[in-house]
Amino acid sequence: MARFVRSTALAAAAVLVTGLAAGCGGGSSDEGNDDGKASTPPTTAPSGPTAKLPASLTSQKLGWGRCGATSDGPAPGDDWQCATLKVPLDWEKPKGETIGIALIRGKATDEDSRIGSLLFNFGGPGGSGVSMMPSYAALTSQLQERYDLVSFDPRGVAASEGVRCRSDKEIQAAESVDSTPDTAAEETSYLKDSADFGKGCEESAGPLMAHVSTTDTARDMDLMRHVLGDQKLHYFGISYGTELGGVYAHLFPKNVGRLVLDAVVDPSAGTVGHAKNQTRGFQRALDNYLKSTGQDPEEGSQKIADLLKRIDAEPLPASSGRKLTQTLALTGIVLPLYSEQTWAGLTSALDAAEQGDGSELLALADNYNERDTAGRYGTTTHSQRVISCLDDKERPTIEETKKLLPQFRKISPVFGEFMGWDTAGWCHNWPVAGQHETPEVSAPGADPVLVVGNTGDPATPYEGARKMADELGKDVGIELTWKGEGHGAYGSSSCVDDTVNAYLLDGKVPEDGKVCES
């Protein structure tokens, strides 16, 4: 099963960015930095909750050293340094066991005008910032003149105690499970697969499974801010990273510096609300795609829905010898909708599928699922599920889901069925209870936070930006809208780029409600 709710920005980047650089092989806290010396301890005094932490954490030195290769690719080169930050496994027991958080840094190019560190989270939950940061550097070169660009693998992700819930063989076997069950037997298989996945996660993560929440990671970020030597946190969050940024602002409003939240997750929506939001978002993107090809959106959507029904009844052959199932086909349709630049690939894949060849849609699905040609899978979706199921308390039963299905089908004939069933299956019989119905992001007294949404975003519909701005609070949440397509606005709109850069570099806060047309 793959989930598209709160999907990471990395999904689009996998298609749009070639040659993704790898990050930390685990630059440890006793390694040297670029001049062969350990970094100096923080010069800022601990404040707020950080003041209650032991000196072994607040005074730790980051040993910035050469980054190693990871499964994502080769080492990123001498422009990047890696280190490991120690944080408490359990923030309720700050003097207890610690875990390591992998960091990557590209130093500011103009040291004389340096502002501080700019921390990035690219989405997920479950995305590796260590792997993604180097590939984002060209887009953020202007920001790097005055900021150290810093990112990290959140707890439970990749090099930071990453969780792997299934073997590659088990993942491929599970691709045959029907994610939109039509019979009692398929329902049983679907729910058993979900429960088995949770058991595998529990075996892999152990005690960590109860300590990978967004709140835990937000606390890690504040210790990170302090150890990096910054009085306030300057932050750029994308997709799920916007929820993480909002939670941080709520927990540490006095430590909020210049925060940008792009491709915003609606903080007022629970499990079912998120599923409905994203069903609308992907259907909206699909409608726009169909219009761009000269098709009537309603007729084109029904044609795709009919294709998916045929594939559900009889999976399509692919050149690799594998079969394209309905779930894989839907995943292959979702990926190109993340960016208008990849719509042409969707046309080709759909045309091939209509002719009985599932190869192109399967290749797109494999890209989304991080499957390489040797049959090895990435673990982003494993970490995503462990984190989101710890965050989310709402657990719809199979009976409740069945009652919701007509609502989902009405929103989208293509995505509704899958999204509806996902509300029951994603955290079914999960070993750890969820923490909240919706995240708390109110941040009274915080400095202004720039909230960016675009009208054609499929994964995080633009309505969520206004809701995030409102929940952050009066004079805190400042909304910027781009009338465009794709998941995220920065890097796609010169107007958005100029506004965001002026905010981050010069502290210029735009008028709330500003709209960018280009």
C-alpha positions in Angstrom: 0.0 0.0 0.0 1.2 3.5 -0.8 -0.3 6.6 0.8 -0.6 9.9 -1.0 -1.8 12.0 2.0 0.9 14.4 3.0 3.1 13.1 0.2 6.6 14.4 0.2 8.0 17.0 -2.2 10.6 14.4 -3.0 8.1 12.5 -5.1 8.0 15.3 -7.7 11.7 15.9 -7.3 12.5 12.3 -8.2 11.2 13.0 -11.7 12.3 16.6 -12.1 15.8 16.5 -10.5 18.4 14.2 -11.9 21.5 13.0 -10.1 20.3 13.4 -6.6 23.3 13.8 -4.3 23.6 11.6 -1.3 24.2 12.9 2.2 25.6 11.8 5.4 27.2 8.5 5.8 27.1 9.5 9.5 29.5 12.3 10.2 29.7 11.6 13.9 30.0 14.0 16.8 33.8 13.3 17.2 34.8 13.9 13.6 36.7 17.0 12.5 35.3 19.8 10.5 36.8 21.3 7.3 39.8 22.7 9.2 40.4 19.6 11.2 38.9 20.9 14.4 35.7 20.1 16.2 33.1 22.9 16.0 32.9 25.3 19.0 30.1 24.8 21.5 27.0 27.0 21.3 27.6 30.7 22.3 23.9 31.2 23.1 22.7 30.4 26.6 20.0 27.7 26.8 16.5 29.2 27.2 13.0 27.9 27.7 12.7 24.1 27.6 16.3 23.8 26.3 17.5 25.2 29.7 16.2 22.1 31.4 18.4 19.8 29.3 21.7 18.4 30.6 24.9 20.0 29.5 25.9 16.9 27.6 23.2 17.9 25.1 23.2 21.7 25.2 27.0 22.0 25.1 27.7 19.2 22.6 30.1 20.0 19.7 29.1 19.0 16.2 32.0 17.4 14.4 31.4 18.6 10.8 33.2 16.3 8.4 33.0 14.8 5.0 29.7 13.3 4.0 29.6 9.7 3.0 27.6 7.9 0.3 24.2 6.4 1.0 21.9 4.1 -0.8 20.6 7.2 -2.7 23.8 7.8 -4.5 27.4 9.0 -4.2 28.7 11.5 -1.6 27.8 15.1 -2.4 31.3 16.5 -2.5 33.5 19.0 -0.5 30.9 21.7 -0.5 28.8 19.7 2.0 29.6 18.7 5.6 27.8 16.2 7.8 27.5 15.7 11.5 25.4 13.9 14.1 23.3 15.6 16.8 22.5 13.8 20.0 18.9 14.1 21.2 16.9 12.4 23.9 15.1 9.2 22.8 12.2 10.2 25.1 11.8 14.0 25.6 10.1 13.3 28.9 13.4 11.7 30.1 16.0 14.2 28.8 18.8 12.7 30.9 18.1 9.2 29.6 19.0 7.3 26.4 20.0 9.4 23.4 19.7 8.8 19.6 21.6 10.4 16.7 20.1 12.9 14.2 22.0 13.1 10.9 22.7 16.6 9.7 24.1 18.1 6.5 25.3 21.7 6.0 26.5 23.9 3.1 28.2 26.9 4.6 27.2 30.5 3.7 29.2 31.9 0.8 29.4 35.4 2.2 30.5 35.0 5.8 30.6 38.8 6.4 26.8 39.1 5.8 25.9 35.7 7.3 22.5 35.7 9.1 22.7 32.2 10.6 21.4 28.8 9.7 18.4 28.1 7.5 16.9 24.7 8.4 15.0 22.8 5.7 12.5 20.0 5.9 11.3 18.8 2.4 8.3 16.8 3.4 7.0 13.3 4.0 6.8 12.6 6.8 9.7 10.3 6.1 11.8 12.3 3.5 15.5 12.4 4.0 16.7 16.0 4.2 20.3 14.8 4.1 19.9 13.3 0.7 17.7 16.1 -0.7 19.6 19.2 0.5 22.4 19.1 -2.1 20.0 18.8 -5.0 18.1 21.9 -3.7 21.2 24.0 -3.5 21.0 25.5 -7.0 17.5 26.8 -6.3 18.6 28.3 -3.0 22.0 29.8 -4.1 20.9 33.3 -3.3 19.8 32.2 0.2 23.2 30.5 0.7 25.0 33.7 0.3 23.8 34.7 3.8 22.7 31.4 5.4 24.3 28.1 6.2 21.9 25.7 4.4 21.1 22.9 6.9 18.9 19.9 6.7 18.5 16.6 8.6 17.0 13.2 8.6 14.2 13.3 11.3 14.1 10.6 13.9 13.0 7.3 12.4 14.2 8.4 8.9 17.1 7.1 6.9 20.4 7.8 8.7 18.6 8.9 11.9 17.6 5.5 13.2 15.6 4.8 10.1 12.8 2.3 10.3 12.4 -0.6 7.8 9.1 -2.5 8.2 9.4 -5.0 5.4 12.0 -6.7 3.2 12.1 -6.0 -0.5 10.6 -9.3 -1.2 7.7 -8.7 1.2 7.1 -5.2 -0.3 6.8 -6.6 -3.8 4.5 -9.5 -2.6 2.2 -6.9 -1.0 1.7 -5.1 -4.3 -0.8 -7.8 -5.2 -3.1 -6.8 -2.2 -6.1 -4.9 -3.5 -6.3 -1.5 -1.8 -9.9 -1.0 -2.9 -11.4 -4.4 -1.8 -14.6 -5.6 -3.5 -15.2 -8.8 -1.6 -15.1 -10.0 2.0 -12.0 -12.0 1.2 -10.2 -8.9 -0.3 -11.2 -6.9 2.8 -9.7 -9.5 5.1 -6.5 -9.6 3.0 -6.3 -5.8 2.9 -6.7 -5.4 6.7 -4.3 -8.3 7.4 -1.7 -6.7 5.2 -2.0 -3.4 7.1 -1.7 -5.1 10.5 1.3 -7.1 9.4 3.0 -4.0 8.3 2.5 -2.4 11.7 4.0 -5.5 13.4 7.0 -5.3 11.1 7.5 -1.6 12.0 7.3 -2.5 15.7 9.9 -5.2 15.3 12.2 -2.8 13.5 11.8 0.3 15.5 11.4 -1.1 19.0 11.2 1.6 21.7 11.7 4.3 19.1 8.3 3.6 17.6 6.6 5.6 20.4 9.0 8.6 20.0 9.0 9.6 16.3 6.1 12.1 16.5 6.1 15.5 14.9 6.2 17.0 18.4 9.4 15.0 19.1 11.0 16.2 15.9 10.0 19.8 16.6 11.8 19.5 20.0 14.8 18.1 18.2 14.8 21.2 16.0 15.0 23.5 18.9 18.0 21.7 20.4 19.4 21.8 16.8 18.9 25.6 16.7 20.7 26.0 20.0 23.6 23.8 19.2 24.0 25.5 15.8 24.4 28.8 17.7 21.2 30.5 16.5 19.1 32.7 18.8 16.1 32.1 16.7 15.1 29.3 14.2 15.1 30.3 10.5 13.2 27.5 8.7 11.9 26.5 5.3 9.3 23.7 5.4 7.7 22.1 2.4 4.6 19.8 2.4 4.6 17.9 5.7 7.5 20.2 6.6 4.8 22.9 7.0 3.0 20.9 9.7 6.4 20.4 11.4 7.1 24.1 11.2 3.6 25.0 12.6 4.1 22.6 15.5 7.5 24.1 16.2 6.0 27.6 16.2 3.4 26.5 18.7 5.9 24.9 21.1 8.5 27.6 20.8 6.9 30.9 19.7 9.6 33.1 21.2 12.3 31.2 19.2 10.5 31.7 15.8 12.7 33.6 13.4 12.0 33.7 9.7 9.8 30.7 8.9 8.5 29.9 5.4 5.8 27.2 5.0 5.3 26.2 1.3 2.7 23.6 0.1 0.8 23.8 3.3 -0.8 20.9 5.1 -4.3 21.9 6.5 -3.8 21.8 10.3 -7.5 21.8 10.9 -8.1 18.4 9.2 -7.9 15.0 10.8 -7.3 11.7 9.0 -10.6 11.7 7.1 -10.3 15.4 6.4 -6.8 15.1 5.0 -8.0 12.2 2.8 -10.9 14.3 1.4 -8.6 17.3 0.9 -6.1 15.4 -1.1 -8.8 13.6 -3.1 -10.0 17.1 -4.1 -6.5 18.3 -4.8 -5.5 15.4 -7.1 -8.9 15.5 -8.9 -8.4 19.3 -9.4 -4.9 18.7 -10.8 -6.3 15.9 -13.0 -9.0 18.2 -14.3 -6.4 20.8 -15.2 -4.3 18.2 -16.9 -7.2 16.9 -18.9 -8.2 20.5 -19.9 -4.6 21.0 -21.1 -5.0 18.0 -23.5 -8.3 19.3 -24.9 -10.4 16.8 -23.0 -13.6 17.4 -21.0 -12.5 16.8 -17.4 -15.7 14.8 -16.5 -15.4 12.5 -19.5 -11.7 12.2 -19.2 -11.9 11.3 -15.5 -14.5 8.6 -16.2 -12.3 7.1 -18.9 -9.5 6.8 -16.5 -11.8 5.4 -13.8 -13.0 2.8 -16.3 -9.4 1.9 -17.1 -8.6 1.4 -13.4 -11.6 -0.9 -13.1 -10.4 -3.0 -15.9 -6.9 -3.2 -14.4 -8.5 -4.1 -11.0 -10.2 -7.1 -12.7 -7.2 -8.1 -14.8 -3.7 -6.5 -14.1 -1.8 -5.4 -17.2 1.4 -7.0 -18.3 4.6 -4.9 -18.3 7.9 -5.3 -20.1 9.7 -6.2 -16.9 7.6 -9.3 -16.5 5.7 -7.9 -13.5 2.0 -6.9 -13.5 0.5 -3.5 -13.2 -2.2 -3.7 -10.5 -4.9 -1.1 -9.9 -3.0 0.4 -6.9 0.2 0.6 -8.9 -1.6 2.2 -11.8 -3.1 4.8 -9.5 0.3 5.5 -8.0 1.7 5.9 -11.5 -1.1 8.5 -12.3 -0.5 10.4 -9.1 3.2 11.0 -9.6 3.1 13.2 -12.8 0.4 15.3 -11.3 2.9 16.7 -8.8 4.3 19.0 -11.6 3.0 20.4 -14.8 6.3 19.6 -16.4 5.6 15.9 -16.2 2.1 15.9 -17.6 3.3 14.7 -21.0 4.7 11.6 -19.4 1.2 10.9 -18.0 -0.4 11.1 -21.5 2.1 8.6 -22.8 1.6 6.2 -19.9 -2.2 6.4 -20.1 -2.2 5.8 -23.9 0.0 2.8 -23.4 -2.2 1.4 -20.7 -5.3 1.8 -22.9 -3.4 -0.3 -25.5 -2.8 -3.0 -22.9 0.8 -2.2 -21.9 1.3 -1.3 -18.2 5.1 -0.7 -18.5 5.1 3.1 -18.4 2.6 3.4 -15.5 4.5 0.8 -13.6 7.8 2.7 -14.1 6.1 5.8 -12.7 4.8 3.9 -9.7 8.2 2.4 -9.1 9.7 5.9 -9.1 7.2 7.0 -6.5 7.8 3.8 -4.4 11.6 4.2 -4.7 12.1 0.9 -6.4 15.2 0.5 -8.4 15.8 -1.9 -11.4 17.3 -4.5 -9.0 14.0 -4.7 -7.0 15.3 -2.7 -4.0 12.8 -0.3 -2.4 13.4 2.8 -0.4 12.0 3.2 3.1 10.4 6.7 2.9 6.9 5.2 3.1 7.9 3.1 6.1 9.0 6.1 8.1 6.0 8.1 6.8 3.6 5.5 8.2 5.3 5.2 11.6 5.4 8.9 12.1 1.8 9.7 10.8 0.2 6.8 12.8 1.9 8.1 16.0 0.7 11.6 15.3 -2.9 10.8 14.2 -5.4 9.6 16.8 -8.3 9.2 14.4 -8.8 5.5 13.4 -11.9 4.9 11.3 -13.3 1.4 11.4 -14.0 -0.6 8.3 -17.7 0.0 8.9 -17.2 3.8 9.2 -15.1 3.8 6.1 -17.7 2.0 4.1 -20.2 4.7 5.0 -17.8 7.4 3.9 -17.0 5.8 0.5 -19.9 7.5 -1.4 -18.6 10.9 -0.3 -15.1 10.1 -1.6 -16.5 8.7 -4.9 -18.5 11.9 -5.4 -15.3 14.0 -4.9 -13.4 11.9 -7.4 -14.2 8.9 -9.5 -10.5 8.3 -10.0 -9.0 8.8 -6.5 -12.0 8.6 -4.2 -12.2 4.9 -3.7 -8.5 4.5 -2.9 -8.4 7.5 -0.5 -11.6 6.4 1.2 -10.3 2.8 1.9 -7.0 4.2 3.0 -8.6 5.9 6.0 -9.3 2.4 7.5 -6.2 0.6 6.3 -3.3 3.0 6.9 -3.2 2.6 10.7 -5.3 -0.5 11.2 -4.4 -2.3 14.5 -1.4 -0.1 14.8 0.8 -1.1 17.8 1.0 2.5 19.2 -1.8 4.9 19.9 -2.0 8.2 18.0 -1.5 11.4 19.9 -4.0 14.0 18.6 -7.0 14.6 16.3 -5.3 17.6 14.7 -1.9 19.3 15.3 -1.8 22.4 17.5 -0.1 25.3 15.6 -1.3 28.4 17.3 1.7 30.6 18.0 0.7 33.9 19.8 3.5 36.3 20.1 5.7 34.7 17.4 7.3 36.7 14.6 5.5 36.7 11.3 5.4 33.3 9.5 5.2 33.3 5.7 2.6 30.7 4.5 2.7 29.9 0.8 0.0 28.1 -1.2 -0.7 27.6 -4.9 -4.0 27.1 -6.5 -3.2 23.9 -8.4 -1.4 22.0 -5.7 -2.6 18.4 -5.8 -1.1 17.0 -2.6 -1.7 19.9 -0.3 -4.7 21.9 -1.7 -4.2 25.7 -1.4 -7.2 26.1 1.0 -4.9 24.7 3.7 -2.6 27.8 3.5 -5.3 30.1 4.7 -6.3 27.7 7.5 -2.6 27.5 8.6 -2.3 31.3 8.5 -5.5 31.7 10.6 -4.5 29.0 13.2 -1.0 30.5 13.6 -2.8 33.6 14.8 -3.4 37.3 14.0 -0.3 39.0 12.7 1.6 35.7 12.8 0.3 33.8 9.8 0.9 35.8 6.5 -0.5 34.2 3.4 1.0 34.3 0.0 -0.8 32.7 -3.0 0.5 31.7 -6.4 -1.9 30.9 -9.2 0.0 27.9 -10.6 0.3 24.2 -10.8 2.3 21.7 -8.9 3.3 20.7 -5.4 5.0 23.8 -3.9 5.5 27.3 -5.3 9.1 28.3 -4.5 11.2 27.7 -7.6 8.2 27.8 -9.9 7.2 31.4 -9.6 9.5 34.4 -9.9 7.1 36.5 -7.9 7.0 33.9 -5.1 10.8 33.5 -5.2 11.4 37.3 -4.9 8.9 37.6 -2.1 10.3 34.7 -0.1 13.9 35.8 -0.6 13.1 39.3 0.5 11.5 37.9 3.6 14.3 35.5 4.4 17.2 37.8 3.5 15.9 41.2 4.5 13.0 40.5 6.8 10.5 42.2 4.5 7.0 40.8 5.4 4.6 41.0 2.5 1.0 42.1 2.9 -1.2 39.2 4.1 -3.2 37.9 1.1 -0.7 38.9 -1.6 -1.3 37.0 -4.8 1.3 36.1 -7.4 0.1 35.6 -11.0 3.4 34.5 -12.4 
